[in-house]
Amino acid sequence: VLYEIIKQLLLLNYETSKIESLAQLWKQHILNGVQNRWERTEELLKITEIYALLGKTSEFDDTFQEVLNTSMGPTW
């Protein structure tokens, strides 16, 4: 749900800081509450996309590193 909300806010050119706050909340939820690797990796990739669109390089790098830490590769 947060992904769809954030996409709409991006289209409306909403305040970047508020969108970033939602993305951080989403990321913390995924890191703390989702243990299934398939679900976790997919959600973290969506979050990296949001950070890239916002131009948040540091957050993008941190989140992508979490993807790499979580993922066991595409054919595992």
Biopython code that builds the backbone (N, CA, C, O; Angstrom):
import numpy as np
from Bio.PDB.StructureBuilder import StructureBuilder

atoms = [
    (1, "VAL", "N", (0.831, -1.184, 0.000)),
    (1, "VAL", "CA", (0.000, 0.000, 0.000)),
    (1, "VAL", "C", (0.877, 1.250, 0.000)),
    (1, "VAL", "O", (0.606, 2.209, -0.723)),
    (2, "LEU", "N", (1.934, 1.230, 0.820)),
    (2, "LEU", "CA", (2.811, 2.401, 0.855)),
    (2, "LEU", "C", (3.453, 2.678, -0.499)),
    (2, "LEU", "O", (3.664, 3.833, -0.867)),
    (3, "TYR", "N", (3.760, 1.630, -1.229)),
    (3, "TYR", "CA", (4.362, 1.819, -2.550)),
    (3, "TYR", "C", (3.434, 2.617, -3.462)),
    (3, "TYR", "O", (3.870, 3.548, -4.139)),
    (4, "GLU", "N", (2.162, 2.250, -3.479)),
    (4, "GLU", "CA", (1.197, 2.946, -4.329)),
    (4, "GLU", "C", (0.993, 4.389, -3.871)),
    (4, "GLU", "O", (0.867, 5.291, -4.700)),
    (5, "ILE", "N", (0.962, 4.609, -2.573)),
    (5, "ILE", "CA", (0.806, 5.963, -2.043)),
    (5, "ILE", "C", (2.008, 6.819, -2.429)),
    (5, "ILE", "O", (1.860, 7.949, -2.895)),
    (6, "ILE", "N", (3.193, 6.265, -2.227)),
    (6, "ILE", "CA", (4.414, 7.015, -2.545)),
    (6, "ILE", "C", (4.501, 7.306, -4.035)),
    (6, "ILE", "O", (4.908, 8.403, -4.417)),
    (7, "LYS", "N", (4.131, 6.358, -4.886)),
    (7, "LYS", "CA", (4.139, 6.605, -6.335)),
    (7, "LYS", "C", (3.243, 7.787, -6.687)),
    (7, "LYS", "O", (3.620, 8.642, -7.489)),
    (8, "GLN", "N", (2.052, 7.833, -6.084)),
    (8, "GLN", "CA", (1.132, 8.937, -6.365)),
    (8, "GLN", "C", (1.695, 10.266, -5.848)),
    (8, "GLN", "O", (1.566, 11.294, -6.513)),
    (9, "LEU", "N", (2.309, 10.249, -4.681)),
    (9, "LEU", "CA", (2.909, 11.467, -4.146)),
    (9, "LEU", "C", (4.052, 11.959, -5.023)),
    (9, "LEU", "O", (4.229, 13.165, -5.197)),
    (10, "LEU", "N", (4.823, 11.037, -5.573)),
    (10, "LEU", "CA", (5.899, 11.419, -6.497)),
    (10, "LEU", "C", (5.331, 12.081, -7.756)),
    (10, "LEU", "O", (5.871, 13.075, -8.241)),
    (11, "LEU", "N", (4.249, 11.525, -8.270)),
    (11, "LEU", "CA", (3.613, 12.103, -9.456)),
    (11, "LEU", "C", (3.071, 13.501, -9.184)),
    (11, "LEU", "O", (3.029, 14.341, -10.083)),
    (12, "LEU", "N", (2.660, 13.748, -7.952)),
    (12, "LEU", "CA", (2.119, 15.049, -7.567)),
    (12, "LEU", "C", (3.203, 16.036, -7.137)),
    (12, "LEU", "O", (2.902, 17.162, -6.739)),
    (13, "ASN", "N", (4.466, 15.611, -7.220)),
    (13, "ASN", "CA", (5.596, 16.439, -6.785)),
    (13, "ASN", "C", (5.431, 16.906, -5.342)),
    (13, "ASN", "O", (5.671, 18.069, -5.016)),
    (14, "TYR", "N", (5.020, 15.983, -4.498)),
    (14, "TYR", "CA", (4.835, 16.277, -3.075)),
    (14, "TYR", "C", (6.190, 16.510, -2.419)),
    (14, "TYR", "O", (7.226, 16.204, -3.010)),
    (15, "GLU", "N", (6.191, 17.046, -1.209)),
    (15, "GLU", "CA", (7.436, 17.362, -0.508)),
    (15, "GLU", "C", (8.328, 16.131, -0.364)),
    (15, "GLU", "O", (7.904, 15.094, 0.145)),
    (16, "THR", "N", (9.548, 16.266, -0.813)),
    (16, "THR", "CA", (10.508, 15.159, -0.790)),
    (16, "THR", "C", (10.751, 14.649, 0.624)),
    (16, "THR", "O", (10.851, 13.442, 0.842)),
    (17, "SER", "N", (10.845, 15.551, 1.569)),
    (17, "SER", "CA", (11.143, 15.131, 2.948)),
    (17, "SER", "C", (10.032, 14.249, 3.519)),
    (17, "SER", "O", (10.303, 13.313, 4.272)),
    (18, "LYS", "N", (8.804, 14.544, 3.167)),
    (18, "LYS", "CA", (7.686, 13.739, 3.677)),
    (18, "LYS", "C", (7.625, 12.379, 2.981)),
    (18, "LYS", "O", (7.291, 11.372, 3.606)),
    (19, "ILE", "N", (7.945, 12.355, 1.694)),
    (19, "ILE", "CA", (7.997, 11.079, 0.979)),
    (19, "ILE", "C", (9.125, 10.228, 1.546)),
    (19, "ILE", "O", (8.972, 9.020, 1.728)),
    (20, "GLU", "N", (10.250, 10.862, 1.822)),
    (20, "GLU", "CA", (11.393, 10.139, 2.396)),
    (20, "GLU", "C", (11.030, 9.549, 3.757)),
    (20, "GLU", "O", (11.446, 8.436, 4.080)),
    (21, "SER", "N", (10.266, 10.276, 4.546)),
    (21, "SER", "CA", (9.831, 9.766, 5.851)),
    (21, "SER", "C", (8.984, 8.512, 5.695)),
    (21, "SER", "O", (9.134, 7.560, 6.461)),
    (22, "LEU", "N", (8.099, 8.507, 4.711)),
    (22, "LEU", "CA", (7.280, 7.316, 4.446)),
    (22, "LEU", "C", (8.150, 6.148, 4.001)),
    (22, "LEU", "O", (7.936, 5.011, 4.421)),
    (23, "ALA", "N", (9.137, 6.434, 3.147)),
    (23, "ALA", "CA", (10.026, 5.377, 2.672)),
    (23, "ALA", "C", (10.843, 4.795, 3.828)),
    (23, "ALA", "O", (11.062, 3.585, 3.882)),
    (24, "GLN", "N", (11.289, 5.643, 4.744)),
    (24, "GLN", "CA", (12.048, 5.160, 5.900)),
    (24, "GLN", "C", (11.173, 4.292, 6.797)),
    (24, "GLN", "O", (11.622, 3.262, 7.298)),
    (25, "LEU", "N", (9.928, 4.707, 6.997)),
    (25, "LEU", "CA", (8.990, 3.919, 7.794)),
    (25, "LEU", "C", (8.771, 2.550, 7.158)),
    (25, "LEU", "O", (8.778, 1.527, 7.844)),
    (26, "TRP", "N", (8.577, 2.541, 5.848)),
    (26, "TRP", "CA", (8.378, 1.302, 5.085)),
    (26, "TRP", "C", (9.598, 0.405, 5.204)),
    (26, "TRP", "O", (9.472, -0.796, 5.444)),
    (27, "LYS", "N", (10.791, 0.991, 5.036)),
    (27, "LYS", "CA", (12.031, 0.214, 5.115)),
    (27, "LYS", "C", (12.182, -0.433, 6.483)),
    (27, "LYS", "O", (12.523, -1.612, 6.576)),
    (28, "GLN", "N", (11.931, 0.327, 7.546)),
    (28, "GLN", "CA", (12.046, -0.226, 8.889)),
    (28, "GLN", "C", (11.058, -1.356, 9.114)),
    (28, "GLN", "O", (11.385, -2.350, 9.762)),
    (29, "HIS", "N", (9.861, -1.210, 8.585)),
    (29, "HIS", "CA", (8.867, -2.284, 8.701)),
    (29, "HIS", "C", (9.374, -3.558, 8.022)),
    (29, "HIS", "O", (9.265, -4.649, 8.582)),
    (30, "ILE", "N", (9.922, -3.418, 6.831)),
    (30, "ILE", "CA", (10.420, -4.583, 6.082)),
    (30, "ILE", "C", (11.597, -5.220, 6.807)),
    (30, "ILE", "O", (11.638, -6.440, 6.965)),
    (31, "LEU", "N", (12.546, -4.415, 7.246)),
    (31, "LEU", "CA", (13.733, -4.950, 7.908)),
    (31, "LEU", "C", (13.399, -5.621, 9.242)),
    (31, "LEU", "O", (14.007, -6.630, 9.600)),
    (32, "ASN", "N", (12.446, -5.067, 9.966)),
    (32, "ASN", "CA", (12.111, -5.601, 11.289)),
    (32, "ASN", "C", (11.040, -6.679, 11.270)),
    (32, "ASN", "O", (10.985, -7.505, 12.181)),
    (33, "GLY", "N", (10.179, -6.689, 10.239)),
    (33, "GLY", "CA", (9.031, -7.567, 10.296)),
    (33, "GLY", "C", (8.889, -8.617, 9.216)),
    (33, "GLY", "O", (8.081, -9.536, 9.355)),
    (34, "VAL", "N", (9.653, -8.505, 8.145)),
    (34, "VAL", "CA", (9.499, -9.451, 7.036)),
    (34, "VAL", "C", (10.735, -10.339, 6.986)),
    (34, "VAL", "O", (11.855, -9.856, 6.814)),
    (35, "GLN", "N", (10.517, -11.643, 7.137)),
    (35, "GLN", "CA", (11.655, -12.561, 7.135)),
    (35, "GLN", "C", (11.737, -13.415, 5.881)),
    (35, "GLN", "O", (12.788, -13.988, 5.594)),
    (36, "ASN", "N", (10.656, -13.509, 5.135)),
    (36, "ASN", "CA", (10.667, -14.264, 3.885)),
    (36, "ASN", "C", (11.567, -13.543, 2.888)),
    (36, "ASN", "O", (11.331, -12.384, 2.546)),
    (37, "ARG", "N", (12.607, -14.250, 2.423)),
    (37, "ARG", "CA", (13.591, -13.613, 1.533)),
    (37, "ARG", "C", (12.986, -13.091, 0.235)),
    (37, "ARG", "O", (13.374, -12.023, -0.237)),
    (38, "TRP", "N", (12.051, -13.818, -0.343)),
    (38, "TRP", "CA", (11.432, -13.388, -1.604)),
    (38, "TRP", "C", (10.669, -12.089, -1.400)),
    (38, "TRP", "O", (10.822, -11.151, -2.183)),
    (39, "GLU", "N", (9.855, -12.024, -0.364)),
    (39, "GLU", "CA", (9.075, -10.825, -0.080)),
    (39, "GLU", "C", (9.969, -9.665, 0.331)),
    (39, "GLU", "O", (9.780, -8.532, -0.114)),
    (40, "ARG", "N", (10.929, -9.953, 1.172)),
    (40, "ARG", "CA", (11.837, -8.917, 1.680)),
    (40, "ARG", "C", (12.637, -8.282, 0.537)),
    (40, "ARG", "O", (12.746, -7.059, 0.454)),
    (41, "THR", "N", (13.189, -9.113, -0.332)),
    (41, "THR", "CA", (13.987, -8.610, -1.451)),
    (41, "THR", "C", (13.146, -7.756, -2.388)),
    (41, "THR", "O", (13.579, -6.683, -2.807)),
    (42, "GLU", "N", (11.951, -8.223, -2.719)),
    (42, "GLU", "CA", (11.067, -7.477, -3.622)),
    (42, "GLU", "C", (10.724, -6.104, -3.043)),
    (42, "GLU", "O", (10.777, -5.097, -3.750)),
    (43, "GLU", "N", (10.376, -6.068, -1.767)),
    (43, "GLU", "CA", (10.009, -4.799, -1.140)),
    (43, "GLU", "C", (11.207, -3.854, -1.043)),
    (43, "GLU", "O", (11.071, -2.656, -1.288)),
    (44, "LEU", "N", (12.363, -4.380, -0.690)),
    (44, "LEU", "CA", (13.551, -3.541, -0.598)),
    (44, "LEU", "C", (13.941, -2.974, -1.961)),
    (44, "LEU", "O", (14.419, -1.843, -2.043)),
    (45, "LEU", "N", (13.744, -3.736, -3.022)),
    (45, "LEU", "CA", (14.019, -3.210, -4.365)),
    (45, "LEU", "C", (13.070, -2.064, -4.718)),
    (45, "LEU", "O", (13.476, -1.099, -5.366)),
    (46, "LYS", "N", (11.831, -2.166, -4.301)),
    (46, "LYS", "CA", (10.880, -1.069, -4.529)),
    (46, "LYS", "C", (11.324, 0.180, -3.766)),
    (46, "LYS", "O", (11.224, 1.299, -4.270)),
    (47, "ILE", "N", (11.812, -0.027, -2.555)),
    (47, "ILE", "CA", (12.268, 1.103, -1.750)),
    (47, "ILE", "C", (13.500, 1.751, -2.386)),
    (47, "ILE", "O", (13.624, 2.975, -2.384)),
    (48, "THR", "N", (14.403, 0.943, -2.925)),
    (48, "THR", "CA", (15.575, 1.514, -3.603)),
    (48, "THR", "C", (15.148, 2.362, -4.791)),
    (48, "THR", "O", (15.745, 3.403, -5.066)),
    (49, "GLU", "N", (14.118, 1.916, -5.490)),
    (49, "GLU", "CA", (13.597, 2.702, -6.615)),
    (49, "GLU", "C", (13.106, 4.069, -6.137)),
    (49, "GLU", "O", (13.369, 5.087, -6.777)),
    (50, "ILE", "N", (12.402, 4.085, -5.028)),
    (50, "ILE", "CA", (11.894, 5.349, -4.484)),
    (50, "ILE", "C", (13.053, 6.270, -4.123)),
    (50, "ILE", "O", (13.038, 7.453, -4.464)),
    (51, "TYR", "N", (14.055, 5.734, -3.436)),
    (51, "TYR", "CA", (15.213, 6.559, -3.071)),
    (51, "TYR", "C", (15.945, 7.073, -4.316)),
    (51, "TYR", "O", (16.428, 8.205, -4.323)),
    (52, "ALA", "N", (16.030, 6.268, -5.345)),
    (52, "ALA", "CA", (16.677, 6.720, -6.584)),
    (52, "ALA", "C", (15.888, 7.869, -7.202)),
    (52, "ALA", "O", (16.472, 8.858, -7.646)),
    (53, "LEU", "N", (14.570, 7.740, -7.231)),
    (53, "LEU", "CA", (13.731, 8.810, -7.793)),
    (53, "LEU", "C", (13.818, 10.088, -6.975)),
    (53, "LEU", "O", (13.685, 11.186, -7.515)),
    (54, "LEU", "N", (14.040, 9.949, -5.681)),
    (54, "LEU", "CA", (14.181, 11.113, -4.807)),
    (54, "LEU", "C", (15.588, 11.697, -4.850)),
    (54, "LEU", "O", (15.820, 12.792, -4.337)),
    (55, "GLY", "N", (16.533, 10.973, -5.458)),
    (55, "GLY", "CA", (17.913, 11.433, -5.518)),
    (55, "GLY", "C", (18.659, 11.263, -4.207)),
    (55, "GLY", "O", (19.623, 11.980, -3.938)),
    (56, "LYS", "N", (18.215, 10.316, -3.390)),
    (56, "LYS", "CA", (18.830, 10.051, -2.084)),
    (56, "LYS", "C", (19.852, 8.923, -2.227)),
    (56, "LYS", "O", (19.547, 7.758, -1.971)),
    (57, "THR", "N", (21.059, 9.286, -2.638)),
    (57, "THR", "CA", (22.095, 8.312, -2.962)),
    (57, "THR", "C", (22.505, 7.461, -1.765)),
    (57, "THR", "O", (22.635, 6.242, -1.883)),
    (58, "SER", "N", (22.706, 8.089, -0.632)),
    (58, "SER", "CA", (23.149, 7.352, 0.551)),
    (58, "SER", "C", (22.105, 6.323, 0.988)),
    (58, "SER", "O", (22.438, 5.176, 1.284)),
    (59, "GLU", "N", (20.835, 6.747, 1.024)),
    (59, "GLU", "CA", (19.754, 5.847, 1.405)),
    (59, "GLU", "C", (19.596, 4.728, 0.383)),
    (59, "GLU", "O", (19.334, 3.579, 0.739)),
    (60, "PHE", "N", (19.760, 5.079, -0.894)),
    (60, "PHE", "CA", (19.709, 4.075, -1.959)),
    (60, "PHE", "C", (20.787, 3.016, -1.724)),
    (60, "PHE", "O", (20.508, 1.818, -1.761)),
    (61, "ASP", "N", (22.015, 3.466, -1.483)),
    (61, "ASP", "CA", (23.129, 2.535, -1.276)),
    (61, "ASP", "C", (22.894, 1.630, -0.071)),
    (61, "ASP", "O", (23.131, 0.424, -0.138)),
    (62, "ASP", "N", (22.428, 2.215, 1.027)),
    (62, "ASP", "CA", (22.169, 1.422, 2.243)),
    (62, "ASP", "C", (21.087, 0.378, 2.002)),
    (62, "ASP", "O", (21.218, -0.773, 2.418)),
    (63, "THR", "N", (20.027, 0.786, 1.333)),
    (63, "THR", "CA", (18.917, -0.133, 1.090)),
    (63, "THR", "C", (19.319, -1.214, 0.099)),
    (63, "THR", "O", (18.944, -2.375, 0.262)),
    (64, "PHE", "N", (20.081, -0.844, -0.930)),
    (64, "PHE", "CA", (20.520, -1.842, -1.899)),
    (64, "PHE", "C", (21.462, -2.851, -1.241)),
    (64, "PHE", "O", (21.450, -4.033, -1.584)),
    (65, "GLN", "N", (22.269, -2.384, -0.304)),
    (65, "GLN", "CA", (23.135, -3.318, 0.434)),
    (65, "GLN", "C", (22.286, -4.308, 1.223)),
    (65, "GLN", "O", (22.650, -5.480, 1.323)),
    (66, "GLU", "N", (21.172, -3.870, 1.779)),
    (66, "GLU", "CA", (20.255, -4.776, 2.474)),
    (66, "GLU", "C", (19.662, -5.795, 1.498)),
    (66, "GLU", "O", (19.443, -6.951, 1.859)),
    (67, "VAL", "N", (19.405, -5.365, 0.268)),
    (67, "VAL", "CA", (18.928, -6.300, -0.761)),
    (67, "VAL", "C", (19.973, -7.380, -0.980)),
    (67, "VAL", "O", (19.650, -8.568, -1.006)),
    (68, "LEU", "N", (21.218, -6.971, -1.137)),
    (68, "LEU", "CA", (22.294, -7.936, -1.365)),
    (68, "LEU", "C", (22.487, -8.857, -0.167)),
    (68, "LEU", "O", (22.785, -10.039, -0.335)),
    (69, "ASN", "N", (22.323, -8.332, 1.023)),
    (69, "ASN", "CA", (22.454, -9.143, 2.229)),
    (69, "ASN", "C", (21.320, -10.160, 2.344)),
    (69, "ASN", "O", (21.506, -11.247, 2.891)),
    (70, "THR", "N", (20.164, -9.806, 1.833)),
    (70, "THR", "CA", (18.967, -10.641, 1.955)),
    (70, "THR", "C", (18.871, -11.668, 0.840)),
    (70, "THR", "O", (18.557, -12.834, 1.080)),
    (71, "SER", "N", (19.142, -11.229, -0.370)),
    (71, "SER", "CA", (18.930, -12.074, -1.538)),
    (71, "SER", "C", (19.927, -13.203, -1.601)),
    (71, "SER", "O", (21.088, -13.054, -1.219)),
    (72, "MET", "N", (19.458, -14.339, -2.091)),
    (72, "MET", "CA", (20.358, -15.476, -2.307)),
    (72, "MET", "C", (20.535, -15.721, -3.806)),
    (72, "MET", "O", (20.935, -16.808, -4.223)),
    (73, "GLY", "N", (20.238, -14.715, -4.598)),
    (73, "GLY", "CA", (20.372, -14.823, -6.031)),
    (73, "GLY", "C", (19.076, -15.179, -6.708)),
    (73, "GLY", "O", (18.165, -15.695, -6.062)),
    (74, "PRO", "N", (18.969, -14.914, -8.004)),
    (74, "PRO", "CA", (17.706, -15.119, -8.711)),
    (74, "PRO", "C", (17.314, -16.570, -8.927)),
    (74, "PRO", "O", (16.140, -16.865, -9.150)),
    (75, "THR", "N", (18.273, -17.476, -8.865)),
    (75, "THR", "CA", (17.931, -18.884, -9.151)),
    (75, "THR", "C", (17.986, -19.763, -7.918)),
    (75, "THR", "O", (17.825, -20.977, -8.036)),
    (76, "TRP", "N", (18.204, -19.205, -6.755)),
    (76, "TRP", "CA", (18.320, -19.990, -5.523)),
    (76, "TRP", "C", (17.052, -20.573, -5.119)),
    (76, "TRP", "O", (16.985, -21.261, -4.100)),
]
sb = StructureBuilder()
sb.init_structure("model")
sb.init_model(0)
sb.init_chain("A")
sb.init_seg("    ")
for serial, (resi, resn, name, xyz) in enumerate(atoms, 1):
    if name == "N":
        sb.init_residue(resn, " ", resi, " ")
    sb.init_atom(name, np.array(xyz, "f"), 0.0, 1.0, " ", f" {name:<3s}", serial, name[0])
structure = sb.get_structure()
